[in-house]
Amino acid sequence: MTVPLDLGACLPAELQAPTTTITRVAVGLSGAGVYRVDADGQAFVLKISDESEPIARWHTTLHIQQLAAEAGVAPRIIHADESRRAMVSAFVVDRSFPMLYFTPATRDAAITLLGRTVRRLHDVPLPPEAEGKSPRESLATIWALLPSSAVPAFVSDAVQRVLAEDPPPADRAAVLSHNDVNPTNLVYDGEHLLLLDWAAAGPNDPYYDLAAVSVFLRMDADTCKALLAAYDGAPPTPLPAGFSYLRRVAALLCGTILLYMARQSGFTGTTGDETLESTLGLADFYQRMRSGSVSLATGEGKWLFGLALVKASLT
């Protein structure tokens, strides 16, 4: 396949060769297009941000990923093109972090690797231009875009309860947070763990990244303690109130975002029959994904995943 002119122009000159191929990989939640580039026996990733993204935000994301790459927690950036909002980074062969984590013999090593990786990110100095808002504020923003009549009653109750309660006082200073740590954004190369998709990165409570990934990986309390111990380089301690709170908020925020995305894709929304008990849990949802009976590429898949995450926030 020859290089399409518009995409080929986003590459550095040394990759613009007749034998270079570009294959679409995905469309990110931010609307960015993601492509695999194969050139002269090497592979790269081309990401083109949505043209509606403010250029200042694009620059901030680029700077943050550069800092993360220097810290060894993000793929190395090869090329950036401001005029096209394009970024080319090294392609990392994924050896599957979930497999490392869910294999009993390597589970402890996986938890340690995850905790230390997040800590390396959080030790990166927070760029002064980075902006962010609290997960609770983000939840309020997305909830305002999602009619309560379009979701099951237990979702509305969960959101309103979190928005009405006072968060526990933060006991740690804000850090440079990825803000979207989930298994699809984790790449394990056999030795190191890297994070992908830095569009949401910015200042946040250090517990948020840890809380979010603990939800997606279905960690129990003891595993959460081990994760925090690896992060702090200290023995396990009782779970801090701030972590437990942000675990609920992260599950609810991510779930609500997926419900909104499902609606945006044309999914009709609630049938009126859904209850907390009848809603799939994360384990059952993941099993259906593995079997191919549900796909995140569909509105229904996003809807079911969103409900499963909301259920996780409550249980």
N, C-alpha and C positions, 0 to 999 in steps of 0.2 A: 504494500500500500504506500503510495506517495504521500508526502506531507501536505496537508491542506494549507493553502497560503496563509490564511488568517492565524492558524495555530502555529505553523512553522515560523512565522515572524515573531512569535513570542519567545523563541528559543535563542540562546547565544549563538553567535556566528559559527562556532566550531561544531554545533549540533545540526546546523541547517544543511544537511546532505541529502542527495536523492535516495539513499538507502535508509534514512531515518523513518521510523514509523511512529504514529501517534494513535493510541487506542483509548477511547473514553472508558473511564473506570466508574465514575459516579457523579452525582450532583449533590453537593453538601447541603446541610440544613440552611446555610446562609445564602444559598443560590449559586455558590461557586461551582465551576466546572473542574473536574479532576481527571487528568489523563496520564497514562503511562507512556513514556517516551523511550524507544529503543534505538540506540545509535552506536554503531561501531562496537558491538558486543557489550555495551553498558546500558543500564536502565536508569531512568530518572522519573520524577513525578512533576508534571506541570499543573499548576493550579491557577485558574483565572477567576478572580473575584467578580461578583456581580457588579455591573457598571454603576448601579445606584449607590454602592458603598462609598461614603465620603473618602476622598483621597487621604485626608489626615488619619482616618481610622486605618486605611490600608498601610500607611507608613508605620503606624504604631504596631500593627500586627507583624509586619516585616521585622521591625526592630526587636520585638519580643521573641520571635522565633529565632532570630540571629543570636540573641543572648542565651536562649535555651539550648541552641545547637552548640554554642561554645561551652556550655555547662555539661554537655553530653547527654541531654534528655530530649533532643529533637533532631531530626535528620538535617544534615548539612545543606545550607542553601548554596546553590551553584550560580544562580542568575536571578535578577529582578528587573522588571520592566514596568516603570511607573505609568507610562502612557497607556499600557494595555492592562494594568493592574494584574500582571502575571508574575508568578514566582516558580522557579525551577529548583527542585531539591533532589538530593540523592534518594534513590529507591532502596528500601531496606527489605530484604527477604524475611518474611514473617514465619517464625517457628512456633507460633501460637502460645501466647501467654495463658489463655484459659486452660489449655492442655497442661501446662506446667502447674497451674494453680489447682486444677481438679484432680491431678494424679497424686494419690496419697504419699508416694515416696518423695515427691518434690514440692509438696504443698508448703512446707515451712520455708523452703528456700524462695518460693514464689512470693510469699508474704513479706519476707525480708527484703527482697529485691524491689517490690512495689513500694514499701514504706521508705526505703532509702532513695528511690528514684524521685518520689514526690518531695522528699526533703531537699534533694539537690536542686530541684526546681525552685522551691520556696526560699532557698539560700541565695538565689540570684537577686541582686539589688533591684528594687521596684523602679522602673523607668518613670521619671517625673511626668511624662506626657500620658501615661496609662490612666484610663478612666474606668470606673466600674460602679455598680450599684449592688446593694445587698441582695442575696437570693430572695428575701421576703419582698423587696421592692420589685424584683423581676417577676415574681409570682403575681403580684398585684397588677403589673402591666399586662401580662398575658391573659390573666383572668378577665380583665376589662374587655378583651377582644373576643372572649368566648361566652356566648349567651348561656346563662345558667339553665335555661330551658332545654338546651341541646345536650346536656350531660345528665347522667344518673344523679339521683338525689344525694347519694353518699359522697360523690365527688364535690358537689356544691357545699355540703356540710363540712367536709374536710378542709376545703380552701378557706371558707369563711372563718372556721375555728382558728386556723393558723394566722390568718390576717388580723384576727381580733386579739390574740394573745401577745403578751410582751416577751420578746426574746430574752434568754438569760444574758447577763453581761458578758461581753467578750473578754477573755482572759489572756489573749495573745494579740500582738499587733498584726495588721494586715500585711499580706505577702503577695508576691507575684503568683497568681493562681491560674491554672489552666482553665478551670470552670466547666470542663466537659470531659472529665476523666471517665470513660466507659470502655468496655472491651473493644469496640470498633476503632477506638483511637489509641490503642496500645499495640505496639509492635515489638516483639521479642526476637532478637537476632541470634539467640542461642547463648548470649552472654549478657547483653545490655537490654534494658527496657527503654523504649523511646515513645514519645507522645506525638500524635498527629493532630492536625486541624486546630490551629491556634486562634481562630476567629473570635472566640469568646474570652480570650485571656485578658486578665486585668487584675487589679487589687481585690482581695477578698480575705475573709477569715481563713486561716490555714487549715481549719478543720473541714472546710467545705469540700475540697478535692478528695480528702480521705473519706468523708461521709458519703459522697456521691458514688465513688467506686465501690465502697462497701455494700451499697444497695444493689448495684448492678451484678456484683459477684455473690450476692445473697449470703453475706457473712453473718454468722451468729455473734453473740456478745463476746465470747472468748476469742474468736478470730479477729474481731474489731480491736480488742485489747492488744493482741499480738501485732496488728498492723500499726497501731499507735506507738507501741514499744519499739518497733523497728524504725519508725519515723523519728522518734526522740532519742534512739540509741540508749534506752533505759529499760529496766524491768517493767512488765505489765502492771498497770494500776487500774482502779475503777474507771469506767468510762466517764469523761467529763460531761457535764450537762450541756455545754455548748456543742459538743460532737453529736450527742443524741438528738438534740433539737435540729441541728443542720442535716442529720440523716433523714429525719421526717420531711424537712423542707425540700431537700434535694430530690427525694422520691416524688413528692407532690409537684414540684416545679417541672421536672423532666416529664412526668406523666401528663401534666396539663399542656405542656408544649406539644407533645405528640397528639393529644386530643385536638388541639387547634390545627395542627398540620393535617390531621385526618379530615377535618371539616373543610379545610382549604382545598383539599384534593377532590372534594365532591361527596365525601361520605356523609350520609344523612344525619348521623348522630344517634342519640339514645332512642331505644324502642319503647322505653317506659317500663320494661320488664326487668332490667338489670338490677341486681342487688349485690351487696358486698359478698355474700356467700356464693352466688352463682358466677361471680367474676373469676377469671383465670388468675392464679397466682403466677409469680415470675417463673417458678420451676416448670409449671405446665406450659406456659407460653414458650419458653425456650425449647421445650421438648417438641412442641408443634412446629417451631421454626426449623429444628433439625430434621424433622420428618418431611418438611416441605409442604405441610398442609396450611401454613400461613406464611406470608411474606411481608417484610417491612416496606416493600416497594408499592404496596397497595394501601388504600385508605383504611380498609378493614384491619390490616396488619398493624398500622400505626395506632388505630383505635384500641385494639386489644392490648397492645403493649402499654399504651397510656393508662388504661384501666388497671392493668397488672401493677404498674408502678404506683398508682394512687393507692391500690390495695396494700402494697408494701409499706406505704407511709402510715397506714392505720394498724398494721398487724406486726 
